[in-house]
């Protein structure tokens, strides 16, 4: 009996030891990607007010949820879900024996993310320069955006339903990095940051600013969607399912990285 008690106590101690590690891992996943110290958030300093990224998860109605669960292929396209939300059906005894198949169109159905990689120097947007070769002491330089800069991302391939695909990719990328993402963002002219860099005498200094972005890579699934009615029962049938590899660059809103160098 005493031996069993000692064994049980040892098991409890082991579980308690592993519990903080599991909790830390969960917190790490909640935080998203680690941002290096060279990257700063300029949301409060940006002279251009970027719209807040809006990534609401569209909740299906009870009828739409029934239809989505009946499909053998996962459906995540918010536009298709919205269309199903706007549909309704009532079960009636008069529907007995009724059969119909309605073609709803060919849709991008879901996107599966395979790789999400941040590029903190996605695009150079500014250079601040000072020539201190005639100076007698250090000269301090800091970031000032000289002109407004538009940073655009995009898909790796041209698609007819690009906006729907972008919405699905954007959501999956955000779930991973937990940073504000948008396929287009702006850094306004006159935007400043207080961090200073010292240029020694007899040298020139260059402070480069870069827009950051995320590179997303994954698989996109397409299919022809049909609404099948059999009596008072309804279901979604997906035919001719295809998939293709796709990539996207998505700028990180209001996040820039700095690189500083001096030359003789």
C-alpha positions as CSV (number, residue, x, y, z in Angstrom):
1,X,0.0,0.0,0.0
2,X,2.8,2.4,1.0
3,X,4.6,1.6,-2.3
4,X,1.5,2.5,-4.4
5,X,1.2,5.7,-2.5
6,X,4.8,6.7,-3.2
7,X,4.3,5.9,-6.9
8,X,1.1,8.0,-7.1
9,X,2.9,10.9,-5.4
10,X,5.7,10.7,-7.9
11,X,3.3,10.8,-10.8
12,X,1.5,13.9,-9.4
13,X,4.9,15.7,-9.0
14,X,5.8,14.8,-12.6
15,X,2.5,16.2,-13.9
16,X,3.0,19.4,-12.0
17,X,6.5,19.8,-13.5
18,X,5.2,19.5,-17.0
19,X,2.1,21.7,-16.5
20,X,4.0,25.1,-16.6
21,X,5.8,24.1,-19.8
22,X,2.5,23.3,-21.4
23,X,1.0,26.6,-20.3
24,X,4.0,28.5,-21.6
25,X,3.6,26.7,-25.0
26,X,0.0,27.7,-25.1
27,X,0.9,31.3,-24.3
28,X,3.5,31.2,-27.1
29,X,0.9,30.1,-29.6
30,X,-1.4,32.9,-28.5
31,X,1.4,35.5,-28.9
32,X,2.1,34.5,-32.5
33,X,5.3,35.3,-34.2
34,X,8.3,36.8,-32.3
35,X,9.0,40.3,-33.4
36,X,12.7,41.3,-33.5
37,X,14.0,44.4,-31.6
38,X,14.7,46.2,-34.9
39,X,11.0,46.3,-35.7
40,X,8.9,49.1,-34.2
41,X,5.1,49.6,-34.1
42,X,4.4,53.1,-35.6
43,X,0.6,52.9,-35.3
44,X,0.6,55.9,-32.9
45,X,3.2,57.9,-34.9
46,X,2.0,57.2,-38.4
47,X,0.6,60.4,-40.0
48,X,-1.6,58.3,-42.2
49,X,-4.5,56.5,-40.3
50,X,-4.7,53.0,-41.7
51,X,-8.1,51.4,-41.3
52,X,-8.2,48.8,-38.5
53,X,-8.0,45.3,-40.1
54,X,-11.4,43.8,-39.8
55,X,-11.4,40.0,-39.8
56,X,-14.8,38.9,-38.4
57,X,-15.5,35.2,-38.5
58,X,-18.9,34.9,-40.2
59,X,-21.2,32.8,-38.0
60,X,-23.4,30.4,-40.1
61,X,-27.2,30.3,-39.3
62,X,-28.6,27.1,-38.0
63,X,-29.8,26.1,-41.5
64,X,-26.4,27.1,-43.1
65,X,-24.6,25.2,-40.3
66,X,-26.6,22.0,-41.2
67,X,-25.7,22.4,-44.8
68,X,-22.0,23.0,-44.1
69,X,-21.8,19.9,-41.9
70,X,-23.4,17.8,-44.6
71,X,-20.6,18.6,-47.1
72,X,-17.7,16.1,-47.3
73,X,-15.4,19.0,-48.3
74,X,-14.7,21.7,-45.8
75,X,-16.2,25.1,-46.7
76,X,-14.7,28.2,-45.2
77,X,-15.4,30.8,-48.0
78,X,-17.2,33.7,-46.1
79,X,-19.0,34.8,-49.3
80,X,-20.5,31.3,-49.8
81,X,-21.4,31.1,-46.1
82,X,-23.1,34.5,-46.3
83,X,-25.1,33.3,-49.3
84,X,-26.2,30.2,-47.4
85,X,-27.1,32.4,-44.4
86,X,-29.5,34.4,-46.6
87,X,-31.3,31.1,-47.6
88,X,-34.0,29.4,-45.6
89,X,-36.1,26.3,-45.8
90,X,-39.0,24.9,-43.9
91,X,-39.8,21.2,-43.6
92,X,-43.3,20.5,-45.0
93,X,-45.1,17.2,-45.3
94,X,-46.1,18.3,-48.9
95,X,-42.4,18.1,-49.8
96,X,-42.5,14.3,-49.6
97,X,-41.1,12.8,-52.8
98,X,-39.6,16.1,-54.0
99,X,-36.2,15.8,-55.5
100,X,-34.1,18.6,-56.9
101,X,-30.4,19.5,-57.4
102,X,-29.5,23.2,-57.7
103,X,-26.0,24.3,-59.0
104,X,-24.7,27.1,-56.8
105,X,-21.5,27.7,-58.8
106,X,-17.8,26.9,-58.7
107,X,-16.2,28.3,-55.5
108,X,-12.9,28.5,-53.7
109,X,-13.9,26.4,-50.7
110,X,-11.0,26.5,-48.2
111,X,-7.4,27.4,-47.8
112,X,-4.9,25.3,-45.8
113,X,-1.8,27.2,-44.6
114,X,1.4,25.2,-45.0
115,X,4.1,27.9,-44.2
116,X,3.9,31.4,-42.8
117,X,7.2,33.4,-42.9
118,X,7.7,37.0,-41.8
119,X,10.0,39.2,-43.9
120,X,10.9,42.2,-41.7
121,X,12.7,43.9,-44.7
122,X,10.0,43.3,-47.3
123,X,10.3,46.7,-49.0
124,X,12.6,49.7,-48.5
125,X,10.4,52.8,-47.9
126,X,12.8,55.5,-46.7
127,X,16.4,56.6,-46.3
128,X,17.6,59.2,-43.8
129,X,21.1,60.5,-44.5
130,X,23.6,62.8,-42.9
131,X,27.2,63.7,-43.8
132,X,29.2,64.2,-40.6
133,X,32.7,64.1,-42.2
134,X,33.3,67.7,-41.3
135,X,31.9,67.3,-37.8
136,X,33.8,67.4,-34.5
137,X,31.4,65.2,-32.5
138,X,28.7,62.6,-32.9
139,X,25.6,63.6,-34.8
140,X,22.3,62.0,-33.8
141,X,20.0,61.0,-36.5
142,X,16.4,59.6,-36.2
143,X,13.8,58.3,-38.6
144,X,11.6,60.7,-40.5
145,X,9.5,59.5,-43.4
146,X,10.3,61.8,-46.3
147,X,7.3,60.9,-48.5
148,X,4.1,58.9,-48.2
149,X,4.6,55.3,-49.2
150,X,2.0,52.7,-50.2
151,X,2.9,49.1,-49.6
152,X,1.0,46.5,-51.5
153,X,0.9,42.7,-51.2
154,X,-0.9,40.3,-53.4
155,X,-1.5,36.7,-54.5
156,X,1.2,34.7,-56.4
157,X,-1.4,33.9,-59.2
158,X,-4.2,35.7,-60.8
159,X,-7.7,34.5,-59.8
160,X,-11.2,35.5,-60.8
161,X,-12.4,35.3,-57.1
162,X,-9.2,36.8,-55.7
163,X,-11.0,38.8,-53.0
164,X,-12.6,35.7,-51.5
165,X,-9.3,33.9,-51.6
166,X,-7.5,36.8,-49.9
167,X,-10.0,36.9,-47.1
168,X,-9.4,33.2,-46.3
169,X,-5.6,33.5,-46.6
170,X,-5.6,36.7,-44.4
171,X,-7.5,34.9,-41.7
172,X,-5.2,31.9,-41.6
173,X,-2.1,34.1,-41.6
174,X,-3.4,36.3,-38.8
175,X,-4.2,33.2,-36.7
176,X,-0.5,32.4,-36.9
177,X,1.3,35.7,-36.5
178,X,-1.2,37.7,-34.4
179,X,-0.2,41.0,-36.1
180,X,-2.3,43.5,-38.0
181,X,-2.3,42.4,-41.7
182,X,-3.7,44.0,-44.8
183,X,-3.0,43.5,-48.5
184,X,-2.4,47.3,-48.7
185,X,-1.1,49.7,-46.1
186,X,0.3,53.2,-46.0
187,X,3.1,55.0,-44.1
188,X,2.4,58.7,-44.2
189,X,5.0,61.4,-45.0
190,X,6.4,63.1,-41.8
191,X,6.0,59.9,-39.7
192,X,8.8,59.9,-37.1
193,X,10.3,57.7,-34.5
194,X,12.3,58.8,-31.4
195,X,15.1,56.2,-31.5
196,X,18.4,57.9,-32.3
197,X,21.5,56.7,-34.0
198,X,25.0,58.2,-33.6
199,X,27.1,59.2,-36.6
200,X,30.8,59.6,-35.6
201,X,32.9,62.4,-37.0
202,X,34.5,61.8,-40.4
203,X,31.7,59.5,-41.4
204,X,28.4,59.5,-43.2
205,X,25.3,57.8,-41.8
206,X,22.4,56.0,-43.5
207,X,19.2,55.0,-41.7
208,X,17.1,52.7,-43.8
209,X,13.4,52.0,-43.0
210,X,11.7,48.9,-44.4
211,X,8.0,47.8,-44.5
212,X,7.4,44.4,-43.0
213,X,5.3,41.6,-44.5
214,X,4.3,38.0,-44.2
215,X,4.8,35.4,-46.9
216,X,2.0,32.9,-46.8
217,X,2.1,29.6,-48.7
218,X,-0.5,26.9,-48.8
219,X,-3.1,24.9,-50.7
220,X,-6.4,26.3,-52.1
221,X,-9.4,23.9,-52.7
222,X,-12.0,24.6,-55.4
223,X,-15.2,22.7,-56.2
224,X,-18.6,22.8,-57.9
225,X,-21.2,23.3,-55.2
226,X,-24.7,21.8,-55.4
227,X,-27.7,22.1,-53.1
228,X,-29.5,18.7,-53.1
229,X,-33.1,18.5,-51.9
230,X,-34.7,15.2,-51.2
231,X,-38.1,15.5,-49.6
232,X,-37.7,17.8,-46.6
233,X,-33.9,17.1,-46.3
234,X,-31.2,19.3,-47.7
235,X,-27.5,18.8,-48.1
236,X,-24.5,20.3,-49.9
237,X,-22.7,18.2,-52.5
238,X,-19.3,19.2,-53.9
239,X,-18.2,17.8,-57.2
240,X,-15.0,18.1,-59.4
241,X,-12.8,19.1,-56.4
242,X,-9.4,20.5,-57.4
243,X,-6.6,22.0,-55.4
244,X,-3.7,24.3,-56.3
245,X,-0.6,25.6,-54.5
246,X,-0.8,29.3,-53.9
247,X,1.3,32.0,-52.2
248,X,0.7,35.5,-51.0
249,X,2.6,38.5,-49.7
250,X,0.7,40.4,-46.9
251,X,2.1,43.6,-45.5
252,X,2.1,44.0,-41.7
253,X,0.3,47.2,-40.9
254,X,2.2,49.9,-39.1
255,X,5.3,47.8,-38.5
256,X,8.6,48.9,-39.9
257,X,12.2,47.8,-39.3
258,X,15.4,49.9,-39.2
259,X,18.9,49.3,-40.5
260,X,21.7,51.7,-39.7
261,X,25.2,52.0,-41.1
262,X,28.0,54.4,-41.3
263,X,30.6,54.9,-44.1
264,X,33.8,56.8,-44.4
